[in-house]
Amino acid sequence: MCSALGRHEDAIRLVTRAKELDPLAHASDLGTELLRAGRYAEGLAEARRLLELEPSHTRAHSLVGWASVLLGRYEEGLAALERAAALSGGAAMFESQLGQAYAMAGRRDDARRILDRLREAAKTSSVSPYHFAYVHTGMGEADAAMDWLERAYAEREGAIYGIKGSFLFKDLHENPRFRALLGGRE
């Protein structure tokens, strides 16, 4: 919850303690918090440590991917995010984050294909509006991303409570609609 409030250093401290108490239950949490705090190299190292222990840990591959992308290492990052999506069996969360990263790396056609897959999946199962927002954010389509985030908020979908602390929506933080969604608090 601290990260959702933008209190990243408190979140890191608390997750570190939780991991000490129960390392298996909080395996990927520290890496996630490090990325949220903008400490990408540390997050990458933490995710790689986790992969040494558990090579098929989906979230660890995702963390390696995001840390790498955020450090400008797109090839390595995309490969790790593709692995996470494959390990997840095509789960919308991992697919949509891959779409966001594709867009950030200039692979807009790949990002559009993922949007198409999400739309198709939404015809027969639940796909959070939050996941569409990921891809649109990566493509620099702030209005479309905000439409989806506002819908996620209205429907109480996904991890909407954490958008303030999410590194995936960092590019939207100055957007007036994003600030309004936070209740004017940013």
VENJO-V86864 format. One record per residue. N is the residue number from 0. PHI is phi in whole degrees, 0 to 359 (999 if undefined). PSI is psi in radians with two decimals (999 if undefined). OMEGA is omega as a letter, one per 30 degrees, with the letter a starting at -180 (999 if undefined). Layout:
n;phi;psi;omega
N;PHI;PSI;OMEGA
N;PHI;PSI;OMEGA
This chain:
n;phi;psi;omega
0;999;-0.53;l
1;301;-0.74;l
2;296;-0.64;l
3;299;-0.42;l
4;263;0.04;a
5;81;0.22;l
6;265;1.20;a
7;294;-0.74;a
8;294;-0.64;l
9;297;-0.73;l
10;298;-0.75;l
11;298;-0.78;l
12;299;-0.80;a
13;292;-0.72;l
14;292;-0.64;l
15;300;-0.76;l
16;294;-0.76;l
17;299;-0.69;l
18;294;-0.65;l
19;298;-0.68;a
20;284;-0.63;a
21;211;1.43;a
22;300;-0.55;a
23;284;-0.60;a
24;286;-0.36;a
25;235;0.62;a
26;303;-0.78;a
27;257;-0.05;a
28;296;-0.70;a
29;295;-0.75;l
30;301;-0.73;l
31;299;-0.82;a
32;295;-0.65;l
33;297;-0.70;l
34;294;-0.74;l
35;300;-0.57;a
36;278;-0.03;a
37;81;0.24;a
38;263;1.19;a
39;295;-0.76;a
40;297;-0.71;l
41;293;-0.70;l
42;297;-0.70;l
43;297;-0.79;l
44;298;-0.72;l
45;295;-0.76;l
46;295;-0.68;l
47;295;-0.65;l
48;299;-0.73;l
49;295;-0.70;l
50;293;-0.51;l
51;297;-0.63;l
52;279;-0.63;a
53;218;1.51;a
54;300;-0.33;a
55;252;0.42;l
56;284;1.90;a
57;303;-0.89;a
58;295;-0.59;l
59;296;-0.71;l
60;297;-0.71;l
61;298;-0.74;l
62;294;-0.72;l
63;301;-0.76;a
64;299;-0.89;a
65;292;-0.73;l
66;301;-0.75;a
67;295;-0.81;l
68;301;-0.79;a
69;291;-0.36;l
70;270;0.05;l
71;85;0.18;l
72;262;1.27;a
73;296;-0.75;a
74;300;-0.86;l
75;297;-0.75;a
76;296;-0.80;l
77;295;-0.69;l
78;299;-0.74;l
79;291;-0.70;l
80;292;-0.62;l
81;297;-0.71;l
82;297;-0.75;l
83;299;-0.79;l
84;298;-0.72;l
85;294;-0.79;l
86;297;-0.52;a
87;280;-0.08;a
88;74;0.41;l
89;83;0.42;l
90;303;2.42;a
91;304;-0.67;a
92;299;-0.84;a
93;286;-0.63;l
94;297;-0.79;a
95;292;-0.66;l
96;293;-0.63;l
97;298;-0.73;l
98;299;-0.71;l
99;298;-0.80;a
100;294;-0.70;l
101;304;-0.82;a
102;298;-0.74;a
103;297;-0.52;a
104;272;0.07;l
105;88;0.13;a
106;264;1.14;a
107;296;-0.62;l
108;297;-0.71;l
109;295;-0.69;l
110;296;-0.73;l
111;296;-0.68;l
112;298;-0.67;l
113;292;-0.71;l
114;302;-0.74;l
115;299;-0.75;l
116;296;-0.69;l
117;296;-0.74;l
118;298;-0.73;l
119;295;-0.77;l
120;297;-0.62;a
121;294;-0.30;l
122;289;-0.46;a
123;238;-0.18;l
124;210;3.02;a
125;279;2.18;l
126;235;2.12;a
127;297;2.41;l
128;304;-0.50;l
129;305;-0.67;a
130;290;-0.63;l
131;295;-0.65;a
132;298;-0.63;l
133;306;-0.93;a
134;295;-0.78;l
135;296;-0.60;l
136;297;-0.81;l
137;299;-0.56;a
138;278;-0.05;a
139;77;0.32;a
140;263;1.34;a
141;299;-0.73;a
142;296;-0.78;l
143;295;-0.73;l
144;299;-0.76;a
145;292;-0.64;l
146;304;-0.80;a
147;290;-0.68;l
148;293;-0.69;l
149;295;-0.66;l
150;294;-0.74;l
151;300;-0.72;l
152;296;-0.84;a
153;299;-0.61;a
154;267;-0.02;a
155;55;0.79;a
156;265;2.67;l
157;56;-2.70;a
158;265;0.76;a
159;302;-0.51;a
160;299;-0.39;a
161;258;0.24;a
162;295;-0.54;a
163;298;-0.69;a
164;267;0.00;a
165;280;2.20;l
166;291;-0.33;a
167;286;-0.32;l
168;247;0.30;a
169;305;-0.65;a
170;292;-0.23;a
171;262;-0.11;a
172;303;-0.53;a
173;269;-0.09;a
174;293;2.26;a
175;302;-0.62;l
176;291;-0.63;l
177;296;-0.80;l
178;298;-0.68;l
179;295;-0.67;l
180;298;-0.56;l
181;279;0.03;a
182;81;0.45;l
183;82;0.02;a
184;256;2.05;l
185;215;999;999
